[in-house]
Amino acid sequence: MMTRHRISADAPFGGWLMPVVPPMVSAATGALLIPHVASAQGRLTLLLACYAMFGISLFASLIIITQIWSRLVQHKVGSAVMVPTLWIVLGPLGQSVTAAGNLGTQAAHVLPAPYAAGAAVFALLYGVPTWGFAMMWLALAAAITIRTARRGLPFALTWWSFTFPVGTCVTGTIALAARSDTEALRGASVVLYALLLAAWLLVAVRTVRGSASGGLFRPLAAAAEPVD
């Protein structure tokens, strides 16, 4: 029991989610390949395969995100160096909105009525609530990151968690803005893109500087210090 407790309290947040993100990435990018498949049956097979991968990643992510939420409630945040991995939760959320949008668009050319219209409706009615939860998580992760930074947030490769997950939120927001023709979502996509660009520049500069000095490859004493 003690060993299980230590694993749940000390493991990096994003490490639990990383294995289930690739199917969602495949669903989003696979949808873009559908128009290039020659046969109608091939296009249908690829569309359904993408939806299946969407489901694999979505339901596995829901289970894991619930466990991460439980850890945040029941335990301390953990070591400061692992705090950036909280942002990885945005990965499957934003990517699923992107995937639903891409699949809804392609379904119009593959599925018969009324399923094609249903896929388009699903892209919006699934995308907006999921986007809302992603924005709530972004605010939570940002608040924890800022609080940790005030006490000392050592630079490590975990800082790259600030980049890709935010990028999925950008593509998901753009997809929703295009589908709903909503100016507010277009504005949100610009803000998120600015955040993504700032994160990339900051982390890239710190990575180059840490690699040049060799400090990036030395153990961090601060990594063992828990954050309340």
Secondary structure as UniProt FT lines:
FT   HELIX           2..10
FT   HELIX           13..17
FT   HELIX           18..20
FT   HELIX           21..33
FT   HELIX           34..36
FT   HELIX           40..74
FT   STRAND          78..79
FT   HELIX           80..89
FT   HELIX           90..107
FT   TURN            108..110
FT   TURN            113..114
FT   HELIX           115..151
FT   HELIX           157..162
FT   HELIX           164..180
FT   HELIX           183..213
FT   HELIX           215..217
FT   HELIX           221..224
FT   STRAND          226..227
//
